[in-house]
């Protein structure tokens, strides 16, 4: 059974194709060698016969007869032909017994059937002497034909073991690949059953299959991490929604039971609506993060001036900062143009400014800055609050994360995750640094070259009422 599976495997089919390709290539090479060698041998024999025939024209009849006799006497293998024929075609001396079917033009001609030896092929050169006789010199092609047969046999003998060896190697690799794939299929079956801790096997030799297995294992690690995060998110959502919903229900019940007038009932309903609005804001923020992480907002991208956005947010948050006794400053002297979604970028910077004011004590300071340098645009929001400990600087961007310093602070832990999702959607880098004291959040991205036809309006054209309430 395994033999059939191996023969059907892709590795064996590739080995078979490779063997056929090698056989075809070897056949072409041997054929070219065969043709070139055969042509060279025929050309060499022809040149020698032409040269001998030309020299024979300059000797006397007696000398010619001696040379013909010596030529035939020393030819023990009977490969040479030398004959002298009269003007009437009758043989005067030598071999073949009759004039071969060639013209006495001093050129080489191939004779398929030599007179007297019909099974033999030969090359003949015939010249007419001054007395009218014809001298015919020839050489049998049996040696060349034998060499051709030898080359053909060598080709056949070489191709057979070569093809068999390649196929054997293909079988070995196919069995090895089949065993590896069997282990991988078993691991995948366990993963499909729900065992997400299972991983695909990786051997020490780094091949394409190993690289795929490593990529799949990394994907499984990420899936496991996301599933764990999803489990915690469900608990966090339930926790964040349970309290305002329970309070809203209690307010409604108390208003229905104890309300003695329409005004008291309306007050109870207003408090209940406030808690319901908090629950709705939590759900809306969660949905915005999911929408941004899926990248569905990219079609709305266009030129955005970060300096104008920062100026509008400065005007919007200045009264809030003053009411808390926090000094707020703006540093955005020149346009800073990027490509993105203006509403989303405004929301991201708004969340950073809102957090900076929230966690800065009275007497502290908050600074908003936007600038461009070396083809990079940067937005910076810094404060003089408690800062972010180094061990929390990655965790604060996770959904629903609330550090120890957040105890009692309003919010639902989605603000910075929204900022991170917006930065990722725009291809921006988001980092938090130490402001000594306080924290400094920096978001950087590529600058969009200024174009008078596409550039957005200045800071005064951004109305504060367009700002989305901080999450």
Residue, then its C-alpha position, 0 to 999 in steps of 0.5 A: x500500500x505504501x508503495x502505491x502511495x509513494x509512486x503517487x507522491x509529488x516527490x516521486x513524480x518530480x523525480x520521474x520528470x527529472x529522470x525523463x529530463x535527464x534522459x532527454x538532455x543526455x540523448x540530445x548531447x549524445x546525438x550532437x556528439x554522434x553527428x559531430x564526430x560522424x561528420x568530422x570522420x567523414x570529412x577527414x576521410x574525404x579530405x585525405x582521398x581528395x589529396x591522394x587523388x590529386x597527387x596520383x595525377x602527377x605520377x607515371x602509369x607504372x608508379x601508379x600501378x605500384x602504389x595501387x598494388x601496395x595499397x591493396x596488399x597492405x589493407x588487411x581489413x579490406x577498408x580501402x579501394x583503389x581502381x584504375x579504369x579505362x575510358x570505356x569503364x573496364x577495370x584495368x587494375x585494382x578493386x572494385x571490379x567495376x567503376x563505382x557510380x561517381x563522376x571523375x570530378x575530383x570530389x568525394x562522393x558517398x556510394x551506398x552499395x559498392x560494386x562487388x560488395x553491395x552491403x558496404x558503404x564507402x566514400x569515393x573520389x574519381x579523377x581522369x588522367x591525361x591518357x583518358x583513364x579514370x583513377x578511383x580511390x575509396x574508403x569503406x564507412x564500416x569503421x564509422x558505422x561501427x563507431x556510430x553503433x558503439x555510441x548508440x549502445x553507450x547512450x542506451x547503456x548509460x541512460x538505463x542505469x541513470x534513469x533507474x538511479x534517479x527514480x530510486x532517489x525519488x522513491x527514497x525522498x518520496x518515502x521520507x517526505x511521506x513520513x514527514x507529511x504523515x507526522x504533520x497531518x497527525x499534528x494538524x488533526x490534533x489541532x483541528x480537534x482543539x489542541x491548540x498547544x500542538x505544533x508542527x514538527x520541525x527538523x534540523x535541516x532547514x528546507x521549504x517544508x520546515x519554513x512552512x512549518x515554522x510559519x504555521x507554528x508562529x501563526x498558531x502561537x498568534x492564534x493562541x494569544x488572540x484566543x486567550x486575549x478574546x477570553x479575557x476580553x469577554x470577561x472584561x466586557x461583561x465586567x464593564x457593562x455589568x456595573x452601569x447596567x446594574x446601576x441603571x436598573x436599580x435607578x429605574x426600580x427605585x424611581x418606579x417604587x419611590x418616585x412621588x412626582x414626575x420630576x423625581x421619576x425623570x431624575x431617576x431616568x436621567x441617571x439611568x440613561x447616563x449609565x446606559x450611555x456609558x455602556x453604549x460608549x464602551x460597546x461603540x469604542x470596542x466596535x471602532x477598534x475592531x473596525x480599524x484593526x480590520x482596515x475598513x477605513x482606508x478608503x477614506x484616506x486623504x491629506x490631513x494637517x496634523x498641526x491643524x488637528x492639534x490646534x483644534x484639540x488645544x482650543x477644545x481641551x484648554x478650558x478643561x485643563x484650566x479647570x483642573x489647574x493644569x497648564x496646556x501648551x501648543x507647539x505646531x508652528x507649520x503645517x504637518x501634512x500626512x495621508x490618513x483619515x482626519x476623524x480617526x487621527x483627531x480621535x487618536x490625538x484626542x485620547x492622548x490629550x484627554x489621558x494626559x490631562x486626566x493623569x496630570x495633577x493640579x499645577x502640572x503641565x501638558x504639551x501638544x506638539x506637531x512637526x516634520x523633519x527628514x520626511x517624517x511627521x511626528x505628533x507628541x503629547x507629553x505630561x508631568x504626571x506619574x508617567x508609565x512604568x517601563x514594564x507597562x509600556x506595552x501592556x497599556x495599548x491592550x484592550x481593557x488594560x487598566x494599570x494600578x494608577x487607573x484605580x478610581x479613574x473614569x474610563x473603560x480601558x479602550x482609549x489607548x488601544x484605539x490610539x494603537x489601532x489608528x496608528x497601525x491603520x495609518x502605518x504610524x509608529x506609536x511609542x511611549x517614553x519617559x518625560x521625567x517626570x510624566x509620560x510622552x506619547x509620540x506618533x510618527x509617520x511619513x510626511x505627505x508633500x504639500x500640494x496647494x490644491x490638496x492641502x487642508x485648511x488651516x487651524x481655524x477651519x477645524x470646528x471643536x464641535x467635530x471632535x468625538x468625545x474621548x473614549 
